[in-house]
């Protein structure tokens, strides 16, 4: 069992993959990571983060939430914009 910095259990999967050496070398160079494993892990984390963000954007206009977030928070910038337009 492997534990992370904060004491939680890290679940890992060992696997073999066939990768384009040129792309892998470029990814290592651009990422600044020291190992292939960490480079691939970082790429997967970034992929998941972007895919989740895209899913959130896909919800826009679906009607799951209605209202004015700025108004609900009491943002002054909305009030200033409304007053400037008058």
MOZI-V891181 format. One record per helix or strand. SS is the DSSP state (alpha for helix, beta for strand). FROM is the first residue (numbers start at 1). TO is the last residue. Records with the same first field share a line. If there is no record, write none. Layout:
BEGIN
SS->FROM-TO, FROM-TO
END
This chain:
BEGIN
beta->2-3, 9-10
alpha->21-31, 36-58, 69-73, 76-84
END
